[in-house]
Structure formats: structure tokens, C-alpha cells
């Protein structure tokens, strides 16, 4: 999956490079021959790929906050990116209940700062703003949301992602006209899992922490349905979308869903079962008895027909493969002794994904 060599030699500005998805994307872009400027906050843990793989020695990294308008403008003027992948965000639903203002500030105002920096720099550029499947007005129905469905959000995180979509759409309409120098698209992924995620209050990192501490994983909403997908699936979609913006311009400057096949929309309990089974060694889970958790969506699905039809993008790994490779990947990363071993693992996982290998038999 070389994306027709479109990223070789390109200057790519990646926000959120110290995060889970951002670290994987930084490594992938480096392998594609891009000149990467990554910005992000200090990593919240030393166990993630950014630190473990010493990605700062592979790309140019700047510790910076997207809420710093002047710094964003300075970086865009100096770097003059050909492509922007904007992933930086406050990305946790439950944290948004305790930090609602900070969540909106980062996800909405921070996005406006990045887009304004690109606008002021004026360099021809393809921009992919990554939002979330939570941006949709969730009616809790057995329905896969499409790109033209209305934005919404019950919790501050979801609302901030809907607002982020509106901000991006307004910049596209007001400043980035079809045929102009800058083309902007948004990307909405499903519930992403994969080795290297250590965020709080996410089921897979919580499971690994529980296993390491010799206790059962406690699951809040085992019956809730989510569109689970391996981290490489949406990242491949973002890269394909960036390629389409460079090749097709305004024709691709829209919103896009990058979710799993419908069969991978499974319950949280299914994921807990599969992960504990794949891990082995007595790993187990139980339902959380506390009923007083903040509201979280019960049912959420994405339609990926548009990306399949117009971008030729489809997910490669099914639910079982995703869960198994995630468990095996955590084991491999925990066992790795140094940055070289982590990079070897990341490269092997990318090679397997690009080749379509490792899919479980039906």
C-alpha cells in the first residue's frame, strides 16, 4: 500500500503525533518517504509507541499545543506543508465530563487555529481533519450513520466533534473554494483499538492494565454496540483520502466515514471476551456493578459505502483478526527490549496489513 508514491518527498504536518493513532501514522508516513513535522503535547506515558520507538529521532517533532494560535501560525509559515493530518484532540468521552471546557477548547478552537494557520500560510495543501463517529446525532437506532446525517452530541466530547465538523465545513466554504490552493476533508473513524494505546477509560488498555495487575477487567456497558476496528484501518483511510485530495482536489473535499464492515459492530462484552481469550493466561472480565456512570451511547454504527465506492477503500481485517492481533501486539510490545525492537514490530505489522495478511479464516 504505497499510495502511488504520493507521500514520498512531501512535507506532511501531523498534529497529535505523540498520541496512539498519531504515533502509528507518524511511523507509517516516515516509511512512505514523507518529511514529517509532528506536533503534540508531552506523551502521557512512556509505554506508547512515540516513546518506545523513539519516533522523535525519525521525524521532526515539536512539543506544541494547538490552542497556541501564534505557534500554529509560525509552524505553518515555516514548514509550508503539502499535506496536513490534524489528529490532535482531547479524545476521551469520560474525560470530557470532568473537563468539558478544556475538551471544547482543544477540539474546536484548536482546530480553528490549525486551519487558520494553513489559511494564512497560503501554501497549496491537502488537509485531512480527523473527527470521530461520535460527531453524529445518535438516535440509538439500528442504523449506520452516513456522511450527510446531522451532527449532534450528548456529551461534551461528542458535541465538540460535531462542532469540529462544522468549523471545518465553514473554513471549506468560506476560504478553501473548489479549484483553490487548499483542499479540506474530514474523516470520521469508528472505535479504534490496537497495540500501543494506553489511554485511561478505554477497554483494551484497561484490560491490559488489569491483566498486568492480576485482576479481572471491569466492564461498564457490556451490551453497548460499537464499530470496532484496528488502528491501521482508519489510518489507511486517512492516507487514501489525503492522496485523493492531492489527485482530485475539490471532488474529495468532503466528509468521509472510515469504519469496519458491519459484522465488526459488536458489543463491548464481545470485545472483552475475544481479547481475554486471545490473551490467555487466565485473563477474565466482569460487568461493572456501579450504575452511576455518565451517559455513553448504547448503539453506534457507521456506513462506509461512500469510501468504498469513491476511494476504493475497504477494511482488511475482521473483528476476530483485529482483536487477536491487538492482543498479540501488546504482548510483543511489552516484551520488546529497545526502540529497534519496537520499530521492527511496527514495520512488521504495517507490512502484514499492507499485504492483507493475517486475516482469520471464516
Secondary structure, 3 states (H helix, E strand, C coil): CCHHHCCCCCEEEEECCCCHHHHHHHHHHHHCCCEEEEEECCCCCCCCHHHHCCHHHCCEEEECCCCCHHHHHHHHHHHCCCEEEECCCCCCHHHHHHCHHHHHHHHHHHHHHHHHHHHHHCCCEEEEEECCHHHECCCCCCCEECCCCCECCCCHHHHHHHHHHHHHHHHHHHCCCCCCCEEEEEEEECEEECCCCCCCCCHHHHHHHHHHCCCCEEECCCCCEEEEEEHHHHHHHHHHHHHHHHHHHHHHCCEEEECCCHHHEEEHHHHHHHHHHHHCCCCCEEECCCCCCCCCCCECEECCHHHHHHHCCCCCCCHHHHHHHHHHHHHHHHHCCCHHHHHHHHHHHHHHHHCCCCCCCC
